[in-house]
Amino acid sequence: MSLQRFILKRTLSIIPIMFGVSVITFGMFHLTPGDPVTRLVALNPDVTAAEEAALRQRWGLSGPVWEQYLDWISNVLVGDFGQELQTGREVSAIVWRRLPETIALGLFGWAFALVIAIPAGIYAAVNKNQLGDTISRFLALSGISIPNFWLGLILILIFSLYLGLFPVLAPSRQSLLSPEMLWYLILPGITIGTASAASIMRVMRTSMTEELNKEYVTAARAKGLPERTVILKHVLRNSLISVVTLAATLTASIVAGSVVVEVVFNWPGLGREFINAINQREINVVMAITLFTGFFVILANLVADIVYAALDPRIRYD
Amino acid sequence: MTDRHTHDERGRIRISGFDSDRVRDREPMSDWTDESSGETVGRWRRGFRKFKRNRSAIGALVVVVVMALAAFFARPIEVFGVVVQPFSLAPYDPTTILYLGVDPSVNVYDPPSWQYPMGVDGSGRDLFSRLLVGGRYSLSIGFIVVGLTASFGLIYGSISGYYGGNVDELMMRIVDTIFAFPGLILALIIVAILGGGYWQLVLAFSLFGWAGYGRLVRGEVLKIKENEYVLAAKALGARDRSVVFRHIAPNAMPPLIVLASLNIGSVVIGVAALGFLGLGLDPSSAEWGTMLNATRSTLIQGPGGQIPWWATVYPGAAIFIFVMSMNMIGDGINDALDAQQTGVGRGGED
């Protein structure tokens, strides 16, 4: 199978998964007892049965479940996620407004992770079993084990409260891309990127150690290439392949991390909106963000698979 | 049995300049040794011996055991009115508000002192007592969830891998779908629907948490079922169920155990994260994440005067130390069982 056909086949394979994602999202909210109307009626006992039925009709909660699902999914496909139940605002507008904030945070965290992890992984693999390796391995293990919300709180404690380098909370911002903005991004970005940095570093070290034992490395060294060239031009390129796969898996962890980290730093992104929506029982918002997250992760995995296949010609596309 | 002893003399020809000891001591050409030809039980015993030599893993195991014991003996446990555990390491009840009755001189956010070694929290409760008791929630939920999800994943993956074909295709598409959601988001939604509470948390992390094990076991089963002994068992007329659960599943165990040991930490962090977001247990409960939630607003607003760092540092450090120890144990098990080639614990010590 050629690379093109592989890409086509892999892209088509996400359709059933996307369908599954929408079913799970919808099912979790609609197969459980107590929809928003029931809850509303329980709070206001003087609502008549006719009013209740009308409300159900308006919020798309009448009829059998599969009909509700078709109703909902056909709206979602054209970008209509419904309204917020309490305020009547368009959910898609809320999502689009919050999205850039979360993307900025996620990208910063991701960049931080790569910038820290790849050199650290190379260093650890080259100096295997020496002091530097032991230290960086210990730090990586800590980075995986540290709860991100606690790391965020500790960073606030040290850098905002004791050292006063950062404001405790970012003030309300006008523009997303400004130098001040970058300053406020640093602490939440580090918090969100630490776990990923640690995972990437561990994988980088392992795959680089494996590569260094291969014969082409001996050949390159025997040829008289400087060690720097051997590592940076030959070994690094081959060991980065496994990092690419991992980076996609980490997208899910960064998305999940953004929920918690945005709450810690009061960051006005999708994650904080998600928690607010859960607390206020705004199921349309919760469903929209859940669905969005699912699609995003699926796309990231797709991109990783394609990049992986393109990078490594040894992979059989089947 | 191969006799690898080489004689200096063969017939009348005398070989000189040849050191037979070097041949005996050199690296064997194949991986075969007397040791590796032992029966299957040998793998577990060897793994155990290797684990015992791993100092950091043993140290971590000691930490986890101490934390578990401390949580268990923190306060007396009663089952249906019968005291089954009378000891009490924690000096106060985790919900006792100290300035009401115990010691009127205590203030909210009193710093650590000899009497209250970790200070007093924002509601005037002894942090040290709360920390000890709080271990009960995180630790027990972590182990219960991993036990449930790993068992279900083992069954799911075995069936999917063994039968293959359309069954496998469908079962794996379900796993792919679950993988599209970050686990924390699913758990958040489930807790939001069901409400907080101990068993709700267990359910929130178990309902979809098995997918990772399912995928891992399925991959292992695909490899294992190619072995001759599986064919032999089938030829002898063994039923599918006995082939899967007596011949295939036991051989898929090492990577499953590694993944499970590494996952306990993630579940504990997840439970604490929900607590921190105010969605886990009751706000007054001593769960570690819930304790951090209570101090966040104080930290953000910056109370006048002293910063109560102890209320933030200690509960989080407890989670951190536990999870780190679990991960070190997981790495140790990974090395001991040689599960590296399956790619589960990639990145552990070599």
Interface residues (C-beta under 8 A of the other chain):
Chain A: P16 I17 G20 V21 I24 M28 F29 T32 R137 A140 L141 S142 I144 S145 I146 P147 N148 F149 W150 L153 I154 I156 L157 L161 Y162 V168 L169 S199 M201 R202 V203 R205 T206 S207 T209 S242 A252 S253 V255 A256 V259 V260 V263 V264 N266 F274 I275 I278 N279 R281 V286 T290 T293 G294 F295 V297 I298 N301
Chain B: R173 I174 D176 T177 I178 F179 A180 F181 P182 G183 L184 I185 L188 I189 I190 A192 I193 L194 G265 I269 A272 A273 F276 L277 G278 L279 G289 L292 T295 R296 L299 I300 G302 I307 W309 T312 V313 G316 A317 I319 F320 V323 M324 M326 N327 M328 D331 R346 G347 G348 E349 D350
